[in-house]
């Protein structure tokens, strides 16, 4: 009896102990949450899946978010104005070029000489004045470091340090061999930004003459925001630069960008009001958040963008145009839009077959789901019994691409085509694209500069054959048209070239267009001033909170 | 003296395994699919820009040269630069490890506080209700994926009920100041800095992730506690103690528990090192700036230096942990001290 009594006493002790612990932990949470519901008015908290791995986008391994950081930390010579779309969304205006570090500029010599007059009162974050020397050094650097920045500079015909010269401390000159309409817009992208030469050179070494190692970890800019603190992989804090002269003073004093891997957590934080802005959510979440209406979801059609299925024209059976067209007639477009993209984009299929293609990009194809036509085309090509092939998707994009791949697999089975789906890890994806070894893949591309031929140059051009020409497409006629379009100054002739290019691309379908995607962002209702930019990142200086 | 010698021997045996780890991690990192250069060339890449980056990363050199380079740097304490974070790997690991250790320790504490009493209670009353309860909790804890539990907890306690703090990592620095780093454990550092508010805030941040992670560790702890307690209570010395009329408490705690602790300590060591590496998903859900998320990201992006640094650090941690477990075992059980 004594035994069981002690056992009961012990049991009760355990029980009370455990319940005490649970009660304690829960009440603890109770005490220290809900103490704060809203973030301060001049502080913005943004959550994203990833953050920058470098503060300088010119560093060799800089990721996409480094461009976001560079955009806030550095000034460019010029920037763009904004325009309001009919639906009330605001986006940057590619046709409006406005002063930033340069207060004015002259274009001489039929566009072959560009002279920029810099602001005299602009300083870097360390207080030293911005001079034409800094501009020249920064431009020399961008065309010399290699990799992405150099390629991007070349897109505006900027390739050689000899093209850049200092006239006086506040006058900077660019000379071109041939006038190029892409030069000026290319100066507004987050590559030719102005770096503090003196500060950077203090940290340059023989191995690293452009001080990229130092600038990738430190702030050498003069932009509207400076670095408050940065813990890579966790958070980055931007503080307003109160002496900024190159534009209207930003409303926000501080911006905290937190990296949160789980999209579910990012959405919960936004819905609870603990963060102000969430980027990079799956389309399903954006669709649901937009429908619920508690937060603002702004989806702006991305500029110069196409979401598509690539068919490798150098691999059997896709070397036959009829097979490619058969696939274009077979894709389950409507279910992809609904079940994979949740309508976060506009369809790029089913255009009126009688109307010629408009001289713009992207354009909708004239294909629509029509299995009979697909079967007839396959039979014509000698594949009446179908064939086997492989479809590749990017593992970092599985939320959209996996359901889409499954829909395609199911649909193509109906016309005898058996598809095996392969998921490629992010690290391998670019290598796979570069090796042109995927018979079918799901892909997208968008251009920073808003010209159809710029898109074509990266994706359809056989001579350039960049990593984005995943279909390995090469057509001498199209290559010639792309080059012509770039330097064509007569608008009517230009439009005719673009329409011809679109006709070729849609007839040959190495890339089967599916959708024109939105660049989505979700924010609290009191966050104002969002502007869509070609780089798709948030421009912090225009944001304010009510 | 003898003890010191046996520890020295143990450390000496660890050296070949560390060398092995260095070689294997180097080769494994190179065997990862994907081309790091192509990945970092990123958008707008051209074959030339990829080649330039490959050269900048030293990936164009022969493998043996890369290995020689790697080991000589390693000897100087240089683990290289992580490509995905842009920081030195050593610094990344040093700043992230305390976050994971703090979380893992709290999770382990939670698992022990629930698991040990549960296991002991189940062993003292086998076949009774508490035993079945133990079995149910153990099965459920082991069966539910941590990711699911973590998201579920966030949904209920943060999103629905609003009693848990926002899952924004270790401390919301909008409202609290981050303590100066002394140990790297916020619970300790905030107290050392005398910031009681921040201490409570960081403790409340720890509750949900610790429970999600701890539930996972509950199962092995409760199971081993129960099994070894059963074995210990049915052994000869306990039977003798009972026959001699010693009190129940004395038998259970004085003799039974002390003898049952040895396997429990061993399993704690294992569970700790396992949790340290396995808390990736919990870290992702709670935006915890730990090493688990770091390692996974490194593998996905073919970040050689980071993968190697992580594996090396884990190997050394395992060795240290084993040493500590041995020490603890020797303190608890004198028989261990005289083993070979």
Interface residues (C-beta under 8 A of the other chain):
Chain A: X2 X3 X6 X7 X10 X11 X14 X17 X18 X21 X25 X26 X28 X29 X30 X31 X32 X33 X34 X35 X36 X39 X40 X43 X45 X52 X53 X54 X59 X60 X61 X62 X63 X64 X146 X147 X148 X150 X151 X152 X216 X217 X231 X232 X233 X234 X235 X256 X258 X259 X260 X261 X262 X264 X265 X268 X269 X271 X272 X274 X275 X395 X396 X425 X426 X427 X428 X429 X430 X431 X434 X458 X464 X466 X467
Chain B: X32 X33 X34 X35 X36 X38 X39 X40 X41 X42 X43 X44 X45 X46 X47 X48 X49 X50 X52 X53 X56 X57 X82 X83 X84 X85 X86 X87 X92 X95 X96 X113 X114 X117 X118 X121 X124 X125 X130 X151 X154 X155 X157 X158 X159 X162 X163 X164 X165 X166 X167 X168 X169 X172 X173 X174 X175 X200 X201 X203 X204 X207 X208 X211 X247 X248 X249 X252 X283 X284 X285 X286 X287 X289 X293 X294 X297 X300 X301 X302
